[in-house]
Amino acid sequence: MGGVGEALRGVISQQASSFKYILRMSGYQGRGGAFGQDTRGSYGGRGGRGGGFGRGRGGPPSINRDQPLSVTVQTNCFVIKKLPQKDYYLYDMFKPDVEVFGRRQELFDKLQSIVAPQIFSPRALYDGKALVYSSHRLKLASGDGSSFLVGWSDRPVEGNRGTFRLTLKLTAGEMIRPKNLSTLIQQKAAVDNPEVTTAVNLLNILIRQDSNQKYPHNAKAFFSSVGKMNLPGIELWRGFHQSVRLTRDHALLNIDTTMTAIFKPGPLLDLCMDYMQFRDTRELMFDERGGPQVHKLERFLKKLQVTLQTTKKRRTIHGLVLNAGKHVFSKDGNDMTVEEYLSITYNIHLRYPNLVGVRLTKPGAEHQIILPLEVCNVISGQFYKQRLPDNLTPEVVRFATLNPAARLSAITGSSSTQIIADSPILNYKNSEFIVESGMEIDTNPITIHGQLLALPKVKFRTDELIPVNGSWNVLNRMLYKAAPLNCWAVVNFIERGGNQLVETVMRGTMQCAKSLDISNPCTVQSGSGQAVEHVLNRTVVEMKAKFPDLENMRPRPLLLILLPQNAAEVRQRVKHWGDFTAGVITQCVREGKLKRANDQYFNNIALKLNARLKGSNFIVSSPAMNALSNKGRFIIMGADVAHPGPGVRRPSTTSLVWSMDPHAAQYHALTEIQNPRLEIIQSLQQMVYEAVLGFGKQNGTPSQLIFFRDGVSEGEFAKVAEQEIMDIRAAIDKLWKIMNIQDPKPKFTFIVVGKRHHIVFFPTQNSPANDGKGNCVAGFASDQRYLSHPSTTDFYLQSHAAIQGTSRSGHYTVIHDEIFDYNAERIQELAFSLCHVYAKATRSVSIPAPIYYADLACSRGSFHYAPNSAFSLASEAASTISDSQDFNLDDWKANFRRVNKYMASIFLVLSQDAGMWTQENDEYSCTQNV
């Protein structure tokens, strides 16, 4: 590999200039952009892939964005014209021991239709958990309470498997009167007002009950196989989300398209072959050496429900067993194999007795039930709840992405193509539950007013520009603060064709990174992905030979890492070594991207390198930012909690990021872990203490603190905000006391930012808000009069331009405010400005940069654990613990490594590597593991 470095030395020496212009090779629009004019307020250019200006259809009309501009847009919300006119009794139901949501509803449906239809007429509503709503007082045998035997068969017998005793009892509370919601709206009742929450819950159950009885569903959406997509082992289905929201004038019904993954129904053997992509059935004849393959299939099948050819009963898969047909068990004192038992008892002759089989009992059960794959069938409509494999991401994104016109047509039921089931808006008038309640729903979506916010300025070292629909061109512009790169090296883990790619990456990086004062690389090394740490340590030894004081070097040394296309484990090892062991900056680039690399790709790398080296690519200037500066020093924070997936017992990861410069463009981060699925950040007080302390040492005492909180559901607002606001105050009090600070304590504002809502905006064709593809241009903010809750200051802000599909806005709720006087317009301007300081993109992003960085910091939680250890979050097998085991957070904390002291102050933009991306528009978001 040294020969490659020598061959390039002449090229490199010519490129290694201190000239401060960046991206001279060609125009760069960043993450999917194309080129456009920098002219103030204009929209020009033809457009290109991922968002050229004009979108290939002429784009929106030229408008001046010096001041906010009023516009109107259509939404996917429908007015509930008449609330239910009946009052409802509420009953507790002592729920059966059935884990599956849909199965519990099946049992209750049997209770109403078969066991006791004379009592449930008209039929009651069931929430799938523990509550039953009835528009009349049920005539129960014991007055206000009674028990019923219900089972999967029509003649249940108590004590038999599949038979449950359902007990209903009238609650002691008052009747539910949903028609009173109009009065509560006018009185600005709080979000957590019990009368409000109970009535809204009832409305949600009313609108979902009919579709839930026809289609597979979860708590808020139903799905159908219409327009499905086939993938290995699973199918992607589209469906509709339905929910009721209260606003300042109405109760609204929100309908949106959504998607899910469903296990393919049919023979279990076919499912396994399809998922594993095997062509020969004998490939399922695993032996002890097939461990990884067995674990992969077992994780896929665990908790899947199947029916048996032998008894037709439903059973749940709890694990796999090798050579299932040859498994020996004792029956009536005699040993026999599963194969023999099936032949004797059911006259079933196995074709593949040596294949892997399924265990249908929990570990430790006294009598284990083992059956071969070929006698099991997968029940239809079962949700696949695990993370979808990264290699399927392109297919999933393509399926999930609907352009605005198609999405709106599906929602309103006017679509002429069969890509999804009929919209529920067409069927409410036929729902027995809605008709019986007296509720009426308008079938036309509402139109609301909003504003196109004034555009901030993006400032470089010597000039500034105005973004054009969320994008800007950095061609021939000087970075705001260019960082030197004196000590770096290239490490290649690509075995085939690696030498040529090394030359490509060095030439491209040198040519596009002129602004970094880049010197020649110290060394070029190559090695096997089986010996990652050895290769990296060898590289550092070579670097130390040229820079003996390497440990004290600032900025930190950097390694440019070339990875094979699918190398998640290698990347895990590289990041753990760099961030936690050696204290060396690592920038990974992926083989597939390098083979298609162009100027834009290397320009993107140059931006990332500068940010990783603690430089600043650009800053943002706006009236909102200026107003904060005029009031004194300010610190902006972003916080998030990331929870483990379903069925995975491992810690939740928490993060706090905070600004470290007067422009809120550079951020530091802290990451912690806590008990699974706990929403409140337990260590927030200490994290805020360290953040304000670090900010103060570099900048002085802040007088303003703006806290953006991600990941809080509306039902958790009050509990989370109350505790975390107390923690922020306690952190400030503690710091002021310990450091004996005489300055006034900072005022602070607490804002929750929601990303996973279902409100979508559709501008009319000729509106100045239309980007030419049916999406709103970047910077649309909703007027509070239409979609805001009666008792809160909240709004929707669409801060980015869609690359594909339909843009989704952020939902901002101001929980506590001492800085802006609850002025939504001022907060909108600040949030929009902060969406322009995400250092690696020359586009505005969908949420403020500190929230984005907090999310990325949480996603790096796996790097804190030694690779391949029992606690590595990257290992699904290692972190999936049986239900019988206790979760011990102390064990996880003991293995949670802290960032190397040399990396503690590195800019958070380290969170993603070249070749990774996050979709910024439609309902499906993912980050590829590269």
Residue pairs with C-beta under 8 A, 6 or more apart in sequence:
1 492
1 499
1 502
1 524
1 525
1 526
2 523
2 524
4 499
4 502
4 503
4 506
4 524
5 490
5 506
5 521
5 523
5 524
7 503
8 503
8 506
8 507
9 520
11 507
11 510
12 506
12 510
12 520
12 521
13 520
15 510
15 511
15 514
15 518
16 510
16 518
16 519
16 520
17 514
18 517
19 514
19 515
20 461
20 478
20 479
20 482
20 514
20 515
21 476
21 477
21 478
21 514
21 515
22 474
22 477
22 478
22 479
22 482
22 512
22 513
22 514
22 515
22 603
22 606
22 607
22 610
23 474
23 475
23 476
23 477
23 512
23 599
23 603
23 606
24 475
24 476
24 512
24 514
25 511
25 512
25 599
25 602
25 603
26 475
26 599
26 600
27 35
27 473
27 475
28 473
28 474
28 475
28 599
28 600
28 603
28 604
28 842
29 35
29 36
29 51
29 52
29 471
29 472
29 473
29 600
29 842
29 843
30 471
30 472
30 474
30 600
30 604
30 607
30 841
30 842
30 843
31 50
31 604
31 803
31 840
31 841
31 842
31 843
31 917
32 49
32 50
32 51
32 803
32 843
33 48
33 50
33 51
33 52
33 471
33 842
33 843
34 45
34 46
34 47
34 48
34 49
34 50
34 51
34 52
34 53
35 45
35 48
35 52
35 53
35 473
35 475
36 43
36 44
36 45
36 52
36 53
36 54
36 468
36 469
36 471
36 473
37 44
37 45
37 53
37 468
38 465
38 466
38 468
38 472
38 473
40 64
40 466
41 62
41 63
41 64
41 65
41 66
41 455
41 466
42 62
42 468
43 53
43 54
43 59
43 60
43 61
43 62
43 63
43 468
43 469
44 53
44 54
44 59
44 468
45 52
45 53
45 54
45 59
46 52
46 54
46 56
47 53
47 54
47 55
47 56
47 57
47 59
47 772
48 56
50 803
50 804
51 469
51 470
51 471
51 801
51 802
51 803
51 843
53 59
53 468
53 469
53 471
54 772
55 771
55 772
55 773
56 772
57 772
57 773
58 772
59 469
59 771
59 772
60 469
60 767
60 768
60 769
60 770
60 771
60 772
60 777
61 766
61 768
63 69
63 452
63 768
65 452
65 453
65 454
65 455
65 466
65 779
66 454
66 455
67 454
68 451
68 452
68 453
68 454
68 825
69 451
69 452
69 768
70 449
70 450
70 451
71 449
71 450
71 451
71 452
71 763
71 767
71 768
71 769
71 780
72 447
72 448
72 449
72 450
72 764
72 767
73 447
73 448
73 450
73 761
73 762
73 763
73 764
73 767
73 769
73 776
73 780
74 408
74 445
74 446
74 447
74 761
74 762
74 763
74 764
75 445
75 446
75 447
75 448
75 759
75 760
75 761
75 762
75 787
76 254
76 255
76 256
76 407
76 408
76 411
76 445
76 758
76 759
76 760
76 762
77 245
77 252
77 253
77 254
77 255
77 445
77 446
77 759
77 787
78 252
78 253
78 255
78 425
78 441
78 442
78 443
78 444
78 445
78 446
79 250
79 251
79 252
79 253
79 441
79 442
79 446
80 203
80 244
80 250
80 251
80 252
80 253
80 439
80 440
80 441
80 442
81 440
81 441
81 442
82 438
82 439
82 440
83 178
83 179
83 181
83 182
83 203
83 251
83 439
84 178
84 179
84 202
84 203
84 206
84 437
84 438
84 439
85 179
85 437
85 438
85 439
86 135
86 436
86 437
86 438
87 135
87 175
87 176
87 177
88 125
88 133
88 134
88 135
88 175
88 176
88 177
88 178
88 202
89 133
89 134
89 135
89 136
89 137
89 138
89 170
89 175
89 176
90 131
90 132
90 133
90 170
90 171
90 173
90 175
90 176
90 198
91 124
91 131
91 132
91 133
91 134
91 138
91 168
91 169
91 170
91 171
92 130
92 131
92 132
92 168
92 169
92 171
93 108
93 126
93 130
93 131
93 132
93 166
93 167
93 168
94 130
94 166
94 167
94 169
95 104
95 129
95 130
95 166
96 104
96 107
96 150
96 164
96 165
96 166
97 164
98 104
98 107
98 164
100 305
101 128
101 217
101 218
101 219
102 128
102 216
102 217
102 381
104 126
104 128
104 129
105 126
105 128
105 212
105 213
107 150
107 151
107 164
107 166
108 126
108 132
108 150
108 166
109 213
110 150
110 151
111 120
111 148
111 150
111 166
112 120
112 123
112 124
114 154
115 148
115 149
115 150
116 148
119 138
119 139
119 140
120 134
120 138
122 135
122 136
122 432
122 436
123 432
123 433
124 132
124 133
124 134
124 135
124 138
125 132
125 133
125 134
125 202
125 205
125 206
125 209
125 433
126 132
126 133
126 205
127 133
127 201
127 205
128 212
128 219
131 201
132 168
133 176
133 202
133 205
135 436
135 437
137 170
138 168
138 170
140 146
140 168
144 169
144 170
145 167
145 168
145 169
145 170
146 167
146 168
147 165
147 166
147 167
147 168
148 165
148 166
148 167
148 168
149 156
149 157
149 158
149 163
149 164
149 165
150 156
150 163
150 164
150 165
150 166
151 157
151 160
151 162
151 163
151 164
152 162
152 314
153 162
153 163
156 162
156 163
156 164
157 163
158 165
161 313
162 313
176 198
176 199
176 202
177 199
178 199
178 202
178 203
178 437
180 195
180 199
181 196
181 199
181 200
181 246
181 251
184 193
184 195
184 196
184 199
184 790
185 246
185 247
185 248
185 249
185 250
185 251
185 790
186 790
187 790
188 790
188 791
189 195
189 196
189 790
189 791
190 196
190 791
191 197
191 714
191 717
191 718
191 789
191 791
191 792
192 715
192 717
192 718
196 246
197 715
200 244
200 246
200 251
203 244
203 251
203 439
204 220
204 242
204 243
204 244
206 431
206 433
206 434
206 437
206 439
207 242
207 244
207 253
207 424
207 428
207 431
207 434
207 441
208 217
208 220
208 222
208 242
209 431
209 433
210 424
210 427
210 428
210 430
210 431
210 432
210 433
210 434
211 217
211 222
211 240
211 242
211 424
211 427
212 222
214 222
215 222
215 223
215 224
215 239
215 421
216 222
216 223
216 224
216 237
216 262
216 380
216 381
216 382
216 383
217 223
217 239
218 260
218 383
220 241
220 242
220 243
221 239
221 240
221 241
221 242
221 258
221 260
222 239
222 240
222 242
222 424
223 237
223 238
223 239
223 258
223 259
223 260
223 262
224 237
224 238
224 239
224 420
224 421
225 235
225 237
225 262
226 238
226 418
226 419
226 420
226 421
227 238
227 418
227 419
227 420
228 235
228 236
228 237
228 238
228 262
229 235
229 236
229 395
229 399
230 264
231 261
231 392
231 395
231 396
232 274
232 275
232 276
232 277
232 392
233 263
233 264
233 271
233 272
233 274
233 275
233 276
233 300
233 384
234 261
234 262
234 263
234 264
234 275
234 384
234 388
235 261
235 262
235 263
235 264
236 259
236 260
236 261
236 262
236 395
236 396
236 399
236 400
237 259
237 260
237 261
237 262
238 257
238 258
238 259
238 399
238 419
238 420
238 421
239 257
239 258
239 259
239 260
239 420
239 421
240 255
240 256
240 257
240 258
240 411
240 420
240 421
240 423
240 424
241 254
241 255
241 256
241 257
241 258
241 758
242 253
242 254
242 255
242 424
243 253
243 254
243 758
244 251
244 252
244 253
244 254
245 251
245 252
245 253
245 254
245 787
245 789
246 252
246 789
246 790
247 786
247 787
247 788
247 789
247 790
248 784
248 785
248 786
248 788
248 789
248 790
249 785
249 786
252 446
252 787
253 441
254 758
254 759
255 411
255 423
255 424
255 425
256 411
256 758
256 759
256 760
256 923
257 402
257 407
257 410
257 411
257 420
257 923
258 758
258 923
259 399
259 400
259 923
259 924
260 383
260 384
261 383
261 384
261 388
262 380
262 381
262 382
262 383
262 384
263 271
263 304
263 378
263 382
263 383
263 384
264 270
264 271
264 274
264 378
265 377
265 378
265 379
265 380
265 381
265 382
266 377
266 378
267 373
267 374
267 376
267 377
267 378
268 306
268 358
268 373
268 374
268 376
268 377
268 378
269 281
269 284
269 352
269 355
269 373
269 374
269 376
271 378
272 278
272 284
272 297
272 301
272 356
272 373
273 279
273 281
273 284
275 297
275 300
276 283
276 284
276 293
276 296
276 297
278 284
281 352
281 355
284 352
284 355
284 356
284 373
285 352
285 354
285 355
285 356
286 293
286 294
286 322
286 356
287 322
288 322
294 320
294 322
294 356
295 877
297 320
297 356
298 319
298 320
299 386
299 876
299 877
299 880
300 386
301 317
301 320
301 358
302 317
302 318
302 319
302 647
303 316
303 317
303 318
303 647
304 316
304 317
304 378
304 382
305 314
305 315
305 316
305 317
305 378
305 379
305 382
306 314
306 315
306 316
306 317
306 358
306 360
306 376
306 377
306 378
306 379
307 313
307 314
307 315
307 376
307 377
307 379
308 315
308 371
308 375
308 376
308 377
309 346
309 348
309 375
309 376
309 377
310 342
310 345
310 346
310 348
310 371
310 375
314 379
315 360
315 369
316 360
317 358
317 359
317 360
318 359
318 360
318 361
318 362
318 363
319 358
319 359
319 363
320 356
320 357
320 358
320 359
321 327
321 356
321 357
321 358
321 359
321 370
322 356
323 353
323 354
323 355
323 356
323 357
324 338
324 353
324 355
324 356
324 357
324 358
324 370
324 371
324 372
324 373
325 337
325 338
325 339
325 350
325 352
325 353
325 354
325 355
325 357
325 372
326 337
326 338
326 339
326 353
326 354
327 337
327 338
327 357
327 370
328 335
328 336
328 337
329 335
329 336
329 338
329 341
329 368
329 370
331 341
336 344
337 353
338 353
338 357
338 370
338 371
338 372
339 350
339 353
339 372
342 348
342 349
342 350
342 372
342 375
343 349
343 350
348 375
350 372
350 374
350 375
351 374
352 372
352 373
352 374
353 372
355 372
355 373
355 374
356 373
357 370
357 371
357 372
357 373
358 370
358 371
358 373
358 376
359 368
359 369
359 370
360 369
360 370
360 371
361 367
361 368
361 369
362 883
363 882
363 884
364 884
385 645
385 646
385 647
386 645
386 646
386 647
387 645
388 396
388 926
390 568
390 926
390 928
390 929
391 566
393 926
393 928
396 924
396 926
397 919
397 922
397 924
397 926
400 805
400 922
400 923
400 924
401 804
401 805
401 806
401 921
401 922
401 924
402 410
402 419
402 805
402 806
402 922
403 773
403 774
403 804
403 805
403 806
404 760
404 762
404 773
404 774
404 775
404 806
405 774
406 415
406 417
406 419
407 760
407 806
408 445
408 762
408 774
409 415
409 416
410 419
410 420
410 423
411 423
411 425
411 445
412 423
412 425
412 443
412 444
412 445
413 422
413 423
413 425
413 426
413 443
425 441
425 443
426 443
428 434
428 441
429 435
434 441
446 786
448 782
448 783
448 785
448 786
448 787
449 783
449 785
449 786
450 761
450 769
450 780
450 781
450 782
450 783
451 780
451 781
451 783
451 825
451 828
452 768
452 769
452 777
452 779
452 780
453 779
453 780
453 781
453 797
453 828
453 829
453 832
454 622
454 623
454 779
454 829
455 466
455 467
455 779
456 467
456 620
456 621
456 622
456 624
456 625
456 832
456 833
456 836
457 464
457 465
457 466
457 620
457 621
457 622
458 464
458 465
458 466
458 467
458 472
458 618
458 619
458 620
458 621
458 836
459 480
459 618
459 619
459 620
459 621
460 474
460 477
460 478
460 479
460 480
460 618
461 477
461 478
461 479
461 480
461 481
461 482
462 477
462 478
463 477
463 478
464 621
465 472
465 473
465 477
466 472
467 778
467 836
467 844
469 771
469 777
469 778
469 801
470 777
470 778
470 779
470 799
470 800
470 801
470 843
470 844
471 801
471 842
471 843
471 844
472 842
472 843
473 842
474 603
474 617
474 618
474 842
478 515
479 515
479 610
479 615
479 616
479 617
479 618
480 616
480 617
480 618
480 619
480 665
481 615
481 616
482 515
482 516
482 517
482 610
482 615
483 516
483 517
483 555
483 610
483 613
483 614
483 615
484 516
484 517
484 518
484 555
484 613
485 513
485 516
485 517
485 518
485 519
485 555
485 558
485 609
485 613
486 517
486 519
486 547
486 553
487 519
487 522
487 543
487 546
487 547
487 550
487 553
487 557
487 558
488 518
488 519
488 521
488 522
488 557
488 558
488 559
488 560
489 521
489 522
489 523
489 524
489 525
489 539
489 542
489 543
489 557
489 558
489 559
489 560
490 502
490 505
490 506
490 521
490 523
490 524
490 525
490 559
490 560
490 562
491 524
491 525
491 526
491 527
491 535
491 536
491 539
491 559
491 560
491 561
491 562
492 498
492 499
492 501
492 502
492 524
492 525
492 526
492 527
492 562
493 526
493 527
493 528
493 529
493 532
493 535
493 561
493 562
493 563
493 564
493 567
493 570
494 501
494 562
494 563
494 564
494 591
495 528
495 564
498 526
498 562
501 562
501 591
501 594
501 595
502 524
502 526
502 562
504 594
504 597
505 560
505 562
505 589
505 594
505 597
505 602
506 521
506 524
508 597
508 599
508 601
508 602
508 605
509 518
509 560
509 602
509 605
509 606
509 609
510 518
511 602
512 599
512 602
512 603
512 605
512 606
513 602
513 605
513 606
513 609
513 610
515 606
515 610
516 606
516 609
516 610
516 613
516 615
521 560
522 542
522 543
522 546
522 547
523 539
523 542
523 543
525 535
525 538
525 539
525 542
526 535
527 534
527 535
527 538
528 535
529 564
529 567
529 569
529 570
532 570
532 573
532 574
532 577
533 573
533 577
533 581
536 559
536 574
536 577
536 578
536 582
536 584
537 582
539 559
540 550
540 557
540 582
540 584
543 550
543 557
544 550
547 553
547 557
550 557
551 583
551 902
555 585
555 613
555 614
556 583
556 584
556 585
556 613
556 902
556 903
556 906
557 584
557 585
558 584
558 585
558 586
558 587
558 609
558 612
558 613
559 578
559 584
559 585
559 586
559 587
560 587
560 589
561 574
561 586
561 587
561 588
561 589
562 589
562 591
562 594
563 570
563 571
563 574
563 588
563 589
563 590
563 591
563 915
563 930
564 570
564 590
564 591
565 590
565 591
565 592
567 590
567 930
568 874
568 929
568 930
569 867
569 868
569 874
571 588
571 913
571 929
571 930
572 862
572 863
572 867
572 872
572 874
573 867
574 586
574 588
575 586
575 588
575 860
575 863
576 863
576 864
576 865
576 866
576 867
576 897
577 584
577 586
578 584
578 585
578 586
578 903
579 586
579 863
579 899
579 900
579 903
579 910
580 863
580 864
580 897
580 898
580 899
580 900
580 903
581 900
582 900
583 900
583 901
583 902
583 903
584 902
585 612
585 613
585 903
585 906
585 910
587 605
587 608
587 609
587 612
587 913
587 914
588 913
588 914
588 915
588 930
589 605
589 913
589 914
589 915
590 913
590 914
590 915
590 930
592 915
593 601
593 914
593 915
601 914
604 840
604 914
605 914
607 617
607 839
607 840
607 842
608 839
608 840
608 909
608 913
608 914
610 616
610 617
611 617
611 839
611 840
611 907
611 909
612 906
612 907
612 909
612 910
614 666
614 905
614 906
614 907
616 661
616 663
616 665
616 666
616 839
617 839
618 665
618 837
619 663
619 665
619 837
620 663
620 665
620 833
620 834
620 836
620 837
622 829
622 830
622 832
622 833
623 829
624 826
624 829
624 830
624 832
624 833
625 663
625 664
625 830
625 833
627 826
628 634
628 704
628 706
628 819
628 830
629 662
631 703
631 704
631 819
632 702
632 703
632 704
633 662
633 699
633 700
633 701
633 702
633 703
633 704
634 659
634 664
634 702
634 703
634 704
634 705
634 706
635 658
635 659
635 691
635 692
635 695
635 702
635 704
635 705
635 706
635 746
636 658
636 659
636 664
636 705
636 706
636 708
636 834
636 848
636 850
637 656
637 657
637 658
637 659
637 688
637 691
637 705
637 706
637 707
637 708
637 850
638 656
638 657
638 658
638 667
638 708
638 709
638 710
638 848
638 849
638 850
638 851
638 852
638 853
638 854
639 654
639 655
639 656
639 657
639 681
639 684
639 687
639 707
639 708
639 709
639 710
639 724
639 854
640 654
640 655
640 709
640 710
640 711
640 851
640 854
640 855
640 857
640 858
641 652
641 653
641 654
641 674
641 678
641 679
641 681
641 710
641 711
641 858
642 652
642 653
642 654
642 655
642 711
642 855
642 858
642 859
642 861
643 652
643 676
643 677
644 650
644 651
644 652
644 676
644 677
644 879
647 880
648 876
648 879
648 880
649 676
649 879
649 880
649 881
649 885
649 887
650 676
650 873
650 879
650 881
650 892
651 673
651 674
651 675
651 676
651 889
651 892
652 673
652 674
652 675
652 676
652 677
652 678
653 671
653 672
653 673
653 858
653 861
653 873
654 671
654 672
654 673
654 674
654 681
654 682
654 683
654 684
654 687
654 858
655 669
655 670
655 671
655 672
655 854
655 855
655 857
655 858
656 669
656 670
656 681
656 684
656 687
656 688
656 691
656 854
657 667
657 668
657 669
657 670
657 850
657 853
657 854
657 857
657 908
658 667
658 668
658 691
658 692
658 694
658 695
658 850
659 665
659 666
659 667
659 695
659 850
660 666
660 667
660 668
660 694
660 695
660 698
660 699
661 699
662 699
663 837
664 834
664 837
664 849
664 850
665 837
665 839
666 839
666 907
667 849
667 850
667 853
667 907
667 908
667 909
668 691
668 694
668 904
668 905
668 907
668 908
669 853
669 854
669 857
669 908
670 687
670 690
670 691
671 857
671 858
671 860
671 861
671 864
672 681
672 682
672 683
672 687
673 861
673 864
673 889
673 892
673 893
673 896
674 681
674 682
674 683
674 889
675 682
675 887
675 889
676 887
679 711
679 712
679 713
679 716
679 719
679 720
680 719
680 720
680 723
680 724
681 687
681 724
681 727
684 724
684 727
684 728
684 731
685 727
685 728
685 730
685 731
685 734
686 731
687 731
688 727
688 728
688 731
688 732
689 731
689 734
689 735
692 702
692 705
692 731
692 732
692 735
692 746
693 735
693 739
695 702
696 702
696 735
696 739
696 741
701 741
701 743
701 746
702 746
703 743
703 744
703 746
703 747
704 746
704 747
704 748
704 819
705 728
705 732
705 746
705 747
705 748
705 749
706 748
706 749
706 751
706 819
706 830
707 728
707 748
707 749
707 750
707 751
708 751
708 753
708 831
708 848
708 850
708 851
709 720
709 721
709 724
709 750
709 751
709 752
709 753
710 752
710 753
710 755
710 847
710 851
710 854
710 855
712 720
712 721
712 752
712 754
714 754
714 813
717 752
717 813
717 815
721 750
721 752
721 815
721 816
724 750
725 750
725 815
725 816
728 748
728 750
732 745
732 746
732 748
733 745
735 741
736 745
747 818
747 819
748 816
748 818
748 819
749 814
749 816
749 817
749 818
749 819
749 820
749 827
750 814
750 815
750 816
750 817
751 812
751 813
751 814
751 815
751 827
751 831
752 812
752 813
752 815
753 810
753 811
753 812
753 831
753 847
753 848
753 851
754 810
754 811
754 812
754 813
755 808
755 810
755 811
755 846
755 847
757 808
757 811
759 787
759 796
759 809
759 811
760 806
760 807
760 808
760 809
761 776
761 780
761 782
761 796
761 798
761 807
761 809
762 774
763 769
763 770
763 774
763 775
763 776
763 780
764 770
765 774
768 777
769 776
769 777
769 780
770 776
770 777
771 777
771 801
771 802
773 802
774 806
775 801
775 802
775 806
775 807
775 921
776 798
776 807
777 801
778 798
778 799
778 800
778 801
778 844
779 798
779 799
779 832
779 844
780 797
780 798
780 809
781 795
781 796
781 797
781 798
781 828
781 832
782 788
782 795
782 796
782 797
782 809
783 795
784 793
784 794
784 795
784 824
787 795
787 796
788 794
788 795
789 813
792 813
792 814
793 813
793 814
793 817
793 822
793 824
793 827
794 811
794 812
794 813
794 814
794 824
795 811
795 812
795 824
795 827
795 828
796 809
796 810
796 811
796 812
797 809
797 810
797 812
797 828
797 831
797 832
798 807
798 808
798 809
798 810
798 846
799 809
799 810
799 831
799 832
799 835
799 844
799 845
799 846
799 847
800 807
800 835
800 843
800 844
800 845
800 846
800 920
800 921
801 807
801 843
801 844
802 920
802 921
803 919
803 920
803 921
804 919
804 921
804 922
805 919
805 921
805 922
806 921
806 922
806 923
807 846
807 921
808 846
808 921
808 922
808 923
809 846
810 831
810 846
810 847
810 848
812 827
812 828
812 831
814 820
814 822
814 824
814 827
817 827
820 826
820 827
820 830
831 848
832 844
834 848
834 849
834 850
835 844
835 845
835 846
835 847
835 848
835 849
836 844
837 849
838 844
838 845
838 849
838 852
839 849
839 907
839 909
840 909
840 912
843 920
845 852
845 920
846 920
846 921
853 908
853 909
853 911
856 908
856 911
856 912
857 908
857 911
859 911
859 927
860 911
861 873
862 872
862 873
862 874
864 873
864 896
864 897
864 898
865 871
865 872
865 873
865 874
865 895
865 896
865 897
866 872
866 895
866 897
867 874
868 875
869 878
869 895
870 878
871 878
871 879
871 891
871 892
871 895
871 896
872 878
872 879
873 879
881 887
912 918
912 927
913 930
914 930
915 928
915 930
916 927
916 928
916 929
916 930
917 927
917 928
918 925
918 926
918 927
919 925
919 926
